[in-house]
Amino acid sequence: MPTEIELKLAVTPRDLERLARECCAALAPPATEELTTEYYDTARHALWRAGLALRLRRKDGKWWQGVKGGGTVEAGLHRRLESEARVPRPVPDLARIAEPGLAAQVRRAVGRAALEPQFRTELTRRTCRVSPAPGSVVALCFDRGSLRTSAHRQPICEIELELEGGPEWRLYELALELEGKARVRVEQRSKAERGYALAGALRSGPSKAPPSAVREPMSSLAAFRAICFGCLAHLEANREGTLADRDEEYLHQMRVALRRLRSAFSVFSRLLPKPATEPPLEEIRWLSRALGPARDWDVFLAARLEPLLARHPGHAGLGALQRACRRERDTA
């Protein structure tokens, strides 16, 4: 069954345009496509709850049905099984899912429920292919457009690095090269996940640490890798909430993720060469220090000042102190 392996990078519109010009200048002109994609699911989002995504995409005047599922996301690397087939009209046709395993999963999830449009993407995609090393081929897709529901709209501006040949680590190597030219960041969420969130199908809020992925047959190094990926997923899940300052718990959970990650390096230190571990450990320490002052202000406000204000409501001095502390917290 075909497996899609890709790394997504979020980027600003200005940097997207610049990187597209630079990356494709020495190659053949990029292939440009106007893509409209409609995602379907049941009213209760049975496909999404089963880890599946069903979409209809209009490309070059033709309709294509795609199904993705059974995937994982580790350190931003998306691996998903996919099946795509032509359909005569923009209506889901489960009989055209060629992969028997995916077809059975979709039928089992949908049952007798009706499939309805949930959200759509409208974007311009420019694609060029690079070969970082002999035997390695990566498709660089520069996507710009929007994600839409009946009530909401969200911009899309990202670069997809899709592996077409060679080892997976080449995607990270290429991403680091792009990061040296512009401010890019790994995007953990697929367009489908962002669409379901925009449609209100996903519960938002601070994310706690996921269950451990360590299993008994794993080697020590495999266990270390699984723990680190879990910590990075925990960290990333709370990043946007922290930046938007929606709830101090987002910041707290980022600090928890960093402590767990630092502990993993400590526990497995005998297995890891110090020259290899010191650079990432220094980055972890730096980020912990950067987040520390804001978290200290959060604790002071919640554990010390707010109880005093509850006991002395309307106290002018305490109110002024609270406002001053919040200003300090925002600039920490």
Steps between C-alpha positions, in 0.01 A plus 500: 500500500647843406634699795531877495798636695524875539616781723293820521650841569295807590636823355395862446355597158799721424753227578294241310524708183873562545581135573292384205700726268836398648435127517358468151723753320769250404251228412227461245213749546274380783176329409216727615158361590177649628362245745156492660455221751180409685520279809211268582392324818188394687314745722673345801843501333530122500782498246712745696445306824619189315819677389388540137457791261288493183529779247396594148747716309446690179818506293539587132122492456473144638389363836718272710394319814766447765499306823773524763536305820706282727763767538735635762660836571844491663703818542291657226550213253163386363469138384162402360354226284315648205283392212391724211268438207315696232128553556257625235338765720555676834323238709674244726505150353627247753501226233793678332737467797756266347683393815294224669626580850413870482168424328400265782595758765295771328192279459523385860527858630223645281252215531163625375561865582500763228820673396482880508745780408685624810750756370708574193838637399561735209866550417762564239775237505838540334708182486863440413721200566847500648760229545699566820721197428519216248194279543306762697209694352282747690197682362482856632140620500440869573138532608314827543124539539232452760312248708124563512188388681154651461578749776878532524810553289865436583803576280732224378864584442736204519764295329456125467813291459384166362748214480497325162827311541779459754523497881256696714772703671558686172173687568640639826827589329312697235277662764807621689633647177174691452503606866836663436339721235170595663292462815330165457364264762383141494123470463382193689139522384374386161259714302229252596569544872495878466176475305328289765618746764362793298169315463483458878536122493811495719502604862751776559693552819838433658636154421652278767771242438383217273516137619846352475580336167762274661424131456676195643660368176672835437875544525632769733573735211156442350345579838705821526387601153133432581521701823664795326242504222222490761655797683537697178135432409395614849708816464369582153135436595517790746708743297221689326299538820806638676569752223135608496505530882161329525562313826805482728467121500636491143827648624503266800464197272784620278720517809389149599591371153846655524561351846399155374726540198794604718435202729503263201847621403614449859357148536650381171826696530718188524380386158550831324828666396535837674612691186169402338275580796648825626370726216133393537531512880623857481201589283268338755663695783477824305129457429433403863674818617306707247164367622589504870433866594152504341410179682624648831268799451210266423557309824532821704180643355295182540635370830572823687332808359163364389416354846578841654274673250224252578529589870519875430284565190534843350823581686663774289858419599465128431329572169786728395751233604314238297506718188871572546576128545310413184698759305824349632377154410419606145852635447682217680 
